[in-house]
Amino acid sequence: MSVASQLSVVKSTLPEGVTLVAVSKMHLAELISEAYGAGQRVFGESRPQELKAKYEILPKDIRWHMIGHLQTNKVKYIVPFVSLIESIDSAHLLEAVDREAAKCGRTVDCLFEIHVAAEESKTGWDYAELREFVAGGALAALHNVRIRGVMGIATNTDDKSVVRHDFERLAQCKADLAPFFGSEFDTLSMGMSDDYPIALECGSTMVRVGSMIFGQRDYGAGR
Ligand SMILES: *Cc1c(COP(=O)(O)O)cnc(C)c1O
């Protein structure tokens, strides 16, 4: 099936108000153009240099989301144009984004990535540490970032009850943090190709879908 038809299949399963991030990492710009031609405007990438290279050659009304682990020394590549950084996993990284954003005269929208999966390897904040950071008031000093919500990745397993548990935990974390923020704290980014229907049942407002739209990732394209 074509990218356009896969895209419309996915879109037909999303409730109104849920944002679809088409995860285009490791896919060539031609495939992104195909999705763009079918009306898609929000794309997700996991590597800063790849994201910047695609930004430069593709239409400027695309809203680019950074969804992968971000090193502080790479922040400068994406801050001038990125629409949402979904993968803020430390205070150090958030401060780096704030600094670069100030240099560009921008306010950059961010999500806290929270570690909820069983695997140690998955990235993200330990929730207790994140809560301590937020409750401690350190955010008040950061004027060039705006926290929009939380993001997370469920355990990679066929056991749907485990996946559901992870998503429920993430939804709880967001609800627990909400009192520290205003109405702009409205985003719960969870769900990928294999598990987004469960994420939607648990209250997801943003799904990040890659392979179901673009097929198998072309490892030659992005590395
Ligand atoms: C790659 C990736 C996705 C998309 O995964 P698919 O299984 O291809 O849908 C979503 N979120 C993050 C953080 C990713 O790295």
The ligand as an SDF file (V2000), in Angstrom:
LIG
                    3D

 15 15  0  0  0  0  0  0  0  0999 V2000
   10.6340    5.0360   16.2360 C   0  0  0  0  0  0  0  0  0  0  0  0
    9.7800    5.6090   17.2820 C   0  0  0  0  0  0  0  0  0  0  0  0
    8.3800    5.6120   17.1410 C   0  0  0  0  0  0  0  0  0  0  0  0
    7.6450    4.9620   15.9860 C   0  0  0  0  0  0  0  0  0  0  0  0
    7.7380    3.5560   16.0700 O   0  0  0  0  0  0  0  0  0  0  0  0
    6.9010    2.6080   15.0680 P   0  0  0  0  0  0  0  0  0  0  0  0
    6.9200    1.3060   15.7680 O   0  0  0  0  0  0  0  0  0  0  0  0
    7.6720    2.5820   13.7940 O   0  0  0  0  0  0  0  0  0  0  0  0
    5.5610    3.1760   14.9220 O   0  0  0  0  0  0  0  0  0  0  0  0
    7.6410    6.2550   18.1330 C   0  0  0  0  0  0  0  0  0  0  0  0
    8.2260    6.8340   19.1980 N   0  0  0  0  0  0  0  0  0  0  0  0
    9.5650    6.8580   19.3510 C   0  0  0  0  0  0  0  0  0  0  0  0
   10.1410    7.5300   20.5420 C   0  0  0  0  0  0  0  0  0  0  0  0
   10.3820    6.2370   18.4080 C   0  0  0  0  0  0  0  0  0  0  0  0
   11.7030    6.2640   18.5870 O   0  0  0  0  0  0  0  0  0  0  0  0
  1  2  1  0
  2  3  1  0
  2 14  2  0
  3  4  1  0
  3 10  2  0
  4  5  1  0
  5  6  1  0
  6  7  2  0
  6  8  1  0
  6  9  1  0
 10 11  1  0
 11 12  2  0
 12 13  1  0
 12 14  1  0
 14 15  1  0
M  END
$$$$
